[in-house]
Structures are given as structure tokens and as C-alpha cells.
């Protein structure tokens, strides 16, 4: 078996560069979809049900795309066609999502908003899944930590840009961040236009600058027998379920960790905006949201940019730490820090308005809003670990000829806990916490700590 050649840093960079734009789009979705759906008329307690569309699309799309990309080869490569195709649909979806109110004569505006949310997230998944497999395809084992850490850095750099974009448009370019009932603020609309464009351009860069190995060469590097027919037992719909029976044990053990960490992340994405609005600004959100609630929504973009920035910075050192301490140790510590950070948000409430200089603009916010940046450090560290360590661990236990499909199946461990969270979170908020969203972040913290403990039950030599 030929040894897979090492890549230069910039080759590794190009392999994942498209993730910069994808995560920019995903960050805009994470920070603004609750706000968009609320402005279009969604009830606070129903938001988790709307958000189920995101993991449900991932649950359906990623295994299919992963399996198909394992068997694909054309002028754009093995993973490239899916990365590019998904990016085109994602960009179109981002252009349409904030304009749901325009089609009110065709279908109910909220239904259209939900449909575009599902389409947007589904196309994100089409694009994201091959990126995970592409790193494993292109990097030798000794560069795997660097490959996924670089991917984590680019993901979070894109998230920073996506998270702060509505805030910059409002406070630097003076684009309005308020809207009439049933419509979306212009700052959010233009953010989605810009984000969709950058997403498409960055993915095109990866597709054009990354030369995937042809099937024969790939087989030599991975020790595969090109003359051997694909096992017919694993073909088709029934074959997919047979494939589940040979799922690597490492994946099953990581699934427990993934359950707790992604349950927590889903809660954060759904409830940070109402939590900040209620707990810091003392304002409710909804179809007729006040100026304070809209300002809170903009500030959540800054907070999400903060945790993404801290994640990007931590990602630059994570590969070294994983090489020194081991992947499992780094993974567990990052989740523990994140869990403590979620719980700490409970202690930052209200306060007098303070004048804040953000270099590119100046704003007045409650004093506790500034303090919320402290837990964002811990959440960013956890996010960096979640984006890199499980994939680095998993890639060592997956057969090379099934890398795409198993990476897609692994998405079950991401989508499943989010779907469950979407089904139960609204009831928990309503019946246990009387609509106080801040306590949902405490629940997220407890879940993340349980994930940190679960890491030690994962059996691996790394």
C-alpha cells in the first residue's frame, strides 16, 4: 500500500476553505432564524418545533450524500460535485428565506418561511457532509488532527463573519434593524444576501483548488482492491440498514457524547435570543417585538461571533494539544468548560445601560450584556472541540471505501438529539420554567457536562 502523501498547509487550507462560507451561512441561520420566524408570527414555545426541520433534513440528506459520494467520480472529483451542488441550492435558499412575507399571496407566510428554512438547512447538509469525508480522503493519519483543526478554524472564522454581519449593517452602514409586523428587518435580509454570495464563492474556491485522487490512485493509498465488486449485501435501501449492523464500536460510543453535546447546542441556538432579550434587556420577543428585543437580537449576533472567534483561536492550538494530551482528553475538557459556561449565563442579568466602543461602532447595552462574553469563551472552546475531535477520532476507525456513508450515518448522532430537543424543549420551557428561556441554557450546561463524562467511555488508541 502506497503511503498517502503529506499535504502542505495551504493544500489543507484549500481542502476546507469552502467551509468558511458554509459556516457563515449557518451562523446567520443560527442567530437569526428564531428572530425571523418570531417576526413572521411563530410562538416562542413553538420555536423548537420549527427548528426540528434542520436536524431532520440532516438525518435524511447526509447518509444519502455520503453513500453517493463514495461511488462518484467525474471532472469535479468524488466529493466536489456534492459540495458545489449543495452550495448553489444553499445560496438560493438564503436569498429567499428572509423574503417570506413577499409570497403571502401564494401560501401562508410562516409556512413558506419554514419551507425555506428546511431547504436551506438541507442544502447546507449536502455541502457539509462531503467536506468531513474530504479531509479524511486527502490527509494521512499524522495530519488528521491538523486537517480537522484547520477545518474548525475556518468554520469559526466564517461563523464570526456571519454572526456580526447584521450588527455591522445596522450600526456601521445604518441599515434598519426593525420591521413592520409580519416582515423581516432589512439588516437581516441584506445579511442573508451577502452570506449566500460568500458561501457560493468560497465553495467554488475549494472545488477548483483541490485535486482529489482518482479512484485507482485513491485505492492504492487506502489499500483497497479496485477489482473487487462492492458487496451486494450493502447495496440499496435494505443494504443501508445492513450497513448499520457493522457500524464501528467507536462510532456507537461517540454517539453518547454527541447526544449530550448536540442536545445542548440545539437549545443554545433556539433559546439564546429569547434568553438575552428576557434576562438582559427585560423584553419579550414576538411578531411585534420592541426596539429592545431587536437590539437583543443584534447583540446575540455579537455573542455568537464571540464564541466563534474564541473557537477559531483555540482551534489554532487544538492540534498540538491533541497530539500531546490525546484526542479524548482534549475533547472531554472542552465539553466540561462549555458546560460550566452555559450554566454561568444565569448570573449575568439586567444592569444599567453602558456605552460600549466596539472600534467599528459604538452602542449602548445593559452591563450584563457585556458580561455574557465571558461564558462565550467557554462555549467557543467546547464548539471547537465538537467540530474537530469526534471526527478525528472516528476517521481512524472507518473503512476507507465507506468513509462518506459512515460520516453521513454519524450525522444521526447530531440530528437525533436535536430532534428530541425540539420535541421536548418547548414543553420544558412552558411547564417547568414558565417561559423563562435562561433556564434552558442551564439545562444545556448540565447536558454538556454529561457529554464530557461520556468521552471516557469511548474506546480508542488515540
Order of alpha helices (4+ residues) and beta strands (2+ residues): alpha-alpha-alpha-alpha-alpha-alpha-alpha-alpha-alpha-alpha-alpha-alpha-beta-beta-alpha-alpha-alpha-alpha
